[in-house]
Amino acid sequence: MPLIPEEPQIHESAQGPRATPASGRTAPTPRPVPGPRPAAPSRPGRPGPQRPTPPVQRTPRDVTPASPGPSGPATPASAAGPQIQLIPASAEGAIDAAEEAVDVLLEAGRAPGDVLVITTGAQHPWAEHELTFGEAAYWAQHDAGDDVFYTDAAIASRAASRPVVVVAVNGGSAAADVLPLAHARAGALLIVCGDPQQINSLLGTGV
C-alpha cells in the first residue's frame, strides 16, 4: 500500500502552484478598471478655456503702439517741396511722354485722382473732348477727384493741388508760368516732360 499515499501528494502539489497564480491574477484586474473612470471627469475640469482670456488683454497693448505710427513727419516732407523728375521729350512728343508717365504711376499703385496733367501748349485730347460738354461738367470731374484730370496753361491756375502733377511742355510761351504753378500744386511729385535745358532754366535748378 505505499504507492497509494504518494499519488495524492503529487496531485496536491500540482494543484497548489496553479491556484496561487490564479488568485494573483484576479486581484490586479479590478484595480486598473476604476483607474480610467475617474480620469474622465477630470477632462471637463481643465482650466484650458479660461487661460485664453488673458491674451485678450494683450491685444489692446498691441493696438496702442500702432497708433503713434501715423504720426510720422509726412508734412515736413511736403513742406520741403515735391520731388522733381524730368523726362526728356520734344514738344511734339511731350504729351505722349506724359501719358506714359501717368501709366507708370497708375501701375505703381497711384490712385487716378492723385494725378493732375498740365499742358503748356495745345490742350490734351481728353480735356478738349470734355470741354465740349461745357465747363460746368468739365470742372465737376475735377472736383470729384476720382480720375486723372487734364488741363492746360490757360486755366491751370483753377486746378487744385494734387499729390502728383505731370507737365507736358508741348510748346507755347506759358511754360515759364506753368512750371512754378505746377511746382506749387504738386504735393509729393512733379514730373516734367520736355526739353531738359529749357526746364532747368525755368525751374532754376538742375534736374
Order of alpha helices (4+ residues) and beta strands (2+ residues): alpha-alpha-alpha-alpha-beta-alpha-beta-alpha-alpha-beta-beta-alpha-beta-alpha
